[in-house]
């Protein structure tokens, strides 16, 4: 079916746990096994990588202070922290198996698709046609719930109707109407989002998309 992206014109894989590949005890600071420690976003500040372990922020320099002057231990902790930084930096996304995804508390399922939330996506959403729907939370989180549901429905629609963008729009709107999450007044949100969109090779202009969705909405 190919890859289908959503255009509004209007993290990396982040598992819940860092993994169990390392067990470190730092002087009086017992860090425990990393499998037991939630992993947050790694940033690079003043050439030190930072990770957050149980809401406590450690930097390499702080670890060195706790370790003392052992060159061997300093080398190993530098290696481990840098590897952890790379691991976390590559792992920034949230993955929801079929049946586990929700939008603002409303459970959402789409055939047998897995949902992946990643801010690295250069779009609102994308259906890869192979059982995975990617969504960009950095864009979606600024929208009201009904628009989030519309975009999720649009990407899900590609699994139902194929690569056609107008058909995916239509599927989303009619599904929202039939399920009750897209009332007629929600078109005002769509208008604000699409009214200035020029369109592109795959998508009509914003006004064309709006007219198509209105026609679909009014069909039995």
C-alpha positions in Angstrom: 0.0 0.0 0.0 3.0 2.3 0.4 3.5 5.2 2.8 0.9 7.8 3.3 1.6 11.1 5.1 -0.9 13.6 6.5 -0.4 17.3 5.8 -2.2 19.8 7.9 -0.5 23.0 6.6 -2.3 24.8 9.4 11.1 10.0 21.6 13.1 8.2 18.4 12.1 4.9 20.3 11.7 5.7 23.9 10.9 2.5 25.9 9.7 2.9 29.5 12.9 1.3 30.8 16.5 1.8 29.9 17.4 -1.9 29.7 19.2 -4.3 31.9 22.7 -4.2 30.4 24.5 -2.5 33.2 24.6 -2.7 37.0 26.5 0.1 38.7 27.2 1.0 42.3 28.8 4.4 42.7 30.4 4.8 46.1 27.5 5.8 48.5 25.2 6.2 45.5 23.5 2.9 44.7 22.2 3.3 41.1 21.0 -0.3 40.9 20.3 -2.1 37.7 19.3 0.2 34.8 16.5 -2.2 33.9 14.8 -0.9 37.1 15.3 2.8 36.2 13.0 4.9 34.1 14.8 6.5 31.2 14.2 10.2 30.4 15.4 12.3 27.5 19.2 12.6 27.4 20.5 16.1 26.7 24.0 17.4 26.1 24.9 20.4 28.3 28.4 21.8 28.8 29.7 18.6 27.2 28.2 16.4 29.9 25.5 13.9 29.1 22.7 13.8 31.7 20.2 11.1 32.4 17.5 11.2 35.0 17.3 8.2 37.4 14.3 8.2 39.6 14.0 12.0 39.4 17.7 12.4 40.4 20.0 14.1 37.8 23.5 12.9 37.6 26.3 14.2 35.3 29.5 12.5 34.5 31.4 15.0 36.7 29.1 14.1 39.7 29.8 10.5 39.1 33.5 11.1 39.0 33.3 12.9 42.3 31.5 10.0 43.9 33.9 7.5 42.3 37.1 9.2 43.4 40.3 9.2 41.4 40.3 5.6 40.0 41.2 5.9 36.4 39.8 2.5 35.5 36.5 3.3 37.1 36.3 6.8 35.6 36.9 5.3 32.1 34.2 2.7 32.6 31.6 5.1 33.9 32.4 7.5 31.0 31.9 4.6 28.6 28.7 3.5 30.2 27.1 6.9 30.5 28.0 7.8 26.9 26.5 4.5 25.7 23.4 5.2 27.8 23.2 8.6 26.2 23.4 7.1 22.7 20.8 4.5 23.7 18.3 7.0 25.0 18.9 9.5 22.2 18.1 6.8 19.6 15.1 5.6 21.6 12.7 8.5 21.7 9.2 7.3 20.8 6.3 5.7 22.5 4.9 2.5 21.0 1.4 1.3 21.6 0.5 -2.2 20.4 -2.9 -2.8 18.9 -5.6 -2.0 21.5 -3.4 0.0 23.8 -3.6 3.5 22.3 -5.9 6.3 23.4 -6.6 9.9 22.5 -7.2 12.2 25.5 -8.5 9.2 27.5 -10.6 7.8 24.7 -9.5 4.2 23.7 -8.7 4.0 20.0 -8.1 0.9 17.9 -7.5 0.7 14.2 -7.7 -2.7 12.7 -4.4 -4.4 13.9 -2.2 -1.3 13.6 0.5 -0.3 16.1 0.6 3.4 17.0 4.0 5.1 17.4 4.3 8.6 18.8 7.4 10.4 17.7 8.2 14.1 17.5 10.8 13.4 14.8 8.1 12.8 12.2 8.0 15.8 9.8 4.2 15.7 9.6 1.1 15.2 11.6 0.9 11.5 10.9 1.8 8.7 8.5 0.5 5.2 7.8 3.3 3.1 6.5 0.9 0.5 5.0 2.5 -2.3 7.0 0.7 -2.2 10.2 2.1 0.9 11.8 0.7 4.4 12.2 3.1 7.2 13.2 1.8 10.3 14.9 3.6 13.5 15.9 2.6 14.5 19.5 4.3 17.9 19.2 1.7 18.8 16.6 -1.3 16.9 17.9 -1.0 18.1 21.4 -1.8 21.7 20.3 -5.1 20.6 18.9 -8.5 20.0 20.5 -9.6 16.4 21.0 -11.9 16.3 18.0 -9.0 17.3 15.6 -6.7 14.7 17.2 -9.4 12.1 16.5 -9.8 13.4 12.9 -6.1 12.9 12.2 -5.9 9.5 13.9 -9.0 8.6 11.8 -7.4 9.9 8.6 -4.3 7.7 9.1 -6.5 4.8 10.1 -8.5 5.4 7.0 -5.6 4.6 4.8 -5.7 1.1 6.2 -9.4 0.9 5.2 -9.4 2.7 1.8 -5.8 2.7 0.6 -3.6 5.6 -0.5 -6.2 8.0 -1.6 -6.1 11.2 0.6 -9.7 12.3 -0.2 -10.9 8.8 0.6 -9.0 8.8 3.9 -10.5 12.2 4.8 -13.9 10.9 4.0 -13.5 7.7 6.0 -12.4 9.7 9.0 -15.2 12.1 8.9 -17.9 9.5 8.4 -16.5 7.3 11.1 -16.5 10.3 13.5 -20.1 11.1 12.6 -21.2 7.5 13.0 -19.4 7.0 16.3 -20.4 10.4 17.7 -17.0 12.0 18.2 -17.2 14.4 15.2 -20.4 16.6 15.6 -21.3 19.1 12.8 -19.9 22.1 14.7 -16.5 20.5 14.6 -16.2 21.6 11.0 -15.3 25.1 12.3 -12.1 23.6 13.7 -11.3 22.0 10.3 -12.0 25.3 8.6 -9.5 27.1 10.8 -6.9 24.4 10.2 -7.3 24.0 6.4 -8.6 27.4 5.1 -5.1 28.7 4.0 -3.6 25.4 2.9 -2.5 25.5 -0.8 -2.3 21.7 -1.0 0.4 19.7 -2.7 0.8 16.8 -5.2 -1.0 14.3 -2.9 -3.5 16.6 -1.2 -6.0 19.1 -2.6 -6.2 22.6 -1.3 -7.6 23.2 2.1 -10.9 24.4 0.7 -11.2 21.4 -1.6 -10.6 19.0 1.3 -13.2 20.8 3.4 -15.8 20.5 0.6 -15.0 16.9 0.1 -15.3 16.1 3.8 -18.6 18.1 4.1 -20.0 16.1 1.2 -18.9 12.8 2.8 -20.4 13.9 6.1 -23.8 14.6 4.5 -24.0 11.2 2.7 -26.1 8.5 4.3 
